Amino acid sequence: MSQDRPVILIPGKMHPRALERMTDLFDVRQIDGADASLITPDLATGVVGIATFNKVPAALMDALENLEIVSNFGVGYDGVDAGHAAGRGIVVTHTPDVLNDEVADTAIGLLINTLRRLPAAEQWLRDGRWVKDGPFPLSPLSLSGRKVGFYGLGRIGQAIARRLEGFGLEIAYHTRSRRDGVAYAYHDTLLGLAQAVDTLIVIVPGTAETRHTVNAEILQALGADGVVINVGRGITVDETALIAALEQGVIAGAGLDVFEREPHVPQALMALPQVSLLPHVASASVATRNKMADLVVDNLVSWFKTGKGLTPVSETPFTRPAR
């Protein structure tokens, strides 16, 4: 890296480990949020990189005339306008792979919690009801014998599927195109997948194309024993339709780690006994978040040192022009 320390902008908060490392390596500037109106003239010309928790709109990019790289904390980057970045030749990087196992483990736990109602059973014990009222009611659902469909089968989806193979479950999937080297049954439509399974694991990015694709029709196709697990993005599931399906017995249960308007969760959803809800914690262990923080910084270091990001998103496969 050159003697001049590249100016890196942090719009809002950043993981403490990433912030500490960046402060040692770069000229770090922070503003309150991803708001172009907060960009001063010196930032407008001086900033060459951004480190972000998944929020960089086009207007912020355009306020920074020399911006070269956006390093995103998270595998999902729906809050970064990657298409606009591509048009300006700005590379966007993210943090894939380092969180796959953690998210996959959480998805399995969420599935079992939903089917066997383990959080409710623990609360039954803690409230003294085992002594007062007797054994916790039998769970109406079981993992055994279920047919699991994956809406999305990327790195994390495949990690979840491999774990479910150990339970002896039948696995199928729907993606835009068939995955090479994958033996699971493929369905070319989400509706076809929903009709063939009773458990739908949603692990697709949150985009305009995937918004509310898990809708009333899909839930109806899952059937009365159907269960939805979402560890992808909240906007892919129509929460209004999901609540109605749960209230009316159209499906049997749901396990959600993500929601449409985080951190706000509909009261109607929280009131339902057949759902298991988590506050977007799938990758939230100290070890995994530290790995993600390191990759955010390592992408910046690599860009300014070698001219290449370590993990660029598909829309921005750029290298740095020679300086």
C-alpha positions, 0 to 999 in steps of 0.5 A: 500500500502506498504511503498515502492512507486511502480515505475510507468512509463509514456511513453509520455503525461498523463492527468494532473489530473492523473499525479498529483494523481500518483505523490502523490501516486507513484514514477513516471518516465516519458520518451518521448514516448513508445520507448524501447530504452529510457529504462535505466537500473534502469527503466528496473528493477524498473518499475512495472506499466505503465500509458498510452494514449493507446500506449504500444508495446511488445518491451516496455513491454519486456524492463521492466522485473518486469512490472505487470500492464498497466493502459490505459487511454481510453476504447479502448486499441488497441495501447496496445499489450494485447495479449503479456501482457497476455503471460507475465502475465501482467494485462492491465486495461482500462476506460470503462463505465465512458465515455459511456454517453458522447460518446453516446451523441456525436454520436447522435449530430454527426448523427443529424449534418450529416443529417440536416447539422447544422454546415453548416447552422450555418456557413451560418448565421455567414457568413452573407449569411442569409441576403445576399442570403436568407434561408439556403438550405433545408437539403436533409436528415432527422432523421425521419423514418430512419433504424439504424444499429449498427456495434458493440453493446457493452456498448457504442453502447447500450447507443446510441441505447437507445437514438435512441429509443426515436426518434422512429427509427427501430434499428438492429445490427451486432456483432460476436454473438447475444446479450442476452437480446437485442430485436433489430433485429440481423444480422449475417453478416455486409453485411446483416445489411447494406442491411437492414438499411440506417444508419450505426453506427460504434462502434467496436474496431480497430483490425486486424479483423475489419480493413476496414470492412466497405468497398465499398461493405458495402457502396454500400449495404447501398444505395443512402440514406445511412449514415455512423457514426463512433465513434469507431476507424478510421481503421474500415472504408476504407477511400478511399472507403468512399470518392469514395462512397460520391463523386459518390453518392453511399451513401448520407453522413457521420459523423466521429469522428475518422480517419485512420491516426489521426490527419491527415484527407484527404483533399478530405474528408474535401472538401465534403459538405455532411460530418460532421467531428469532431477531436476525441472529443466524450469523450472530456468533462472536467467531463468525462476526469477527471473520466477517469483519476481517473480510470487510477489511481484507477486501479493502486492503487487497483492493488498494494493495493488489488492485483486486477485491477478494470477494467481489459481487457478480455485478462488479468483477472489476480490477483497479486501474493502474495508478 
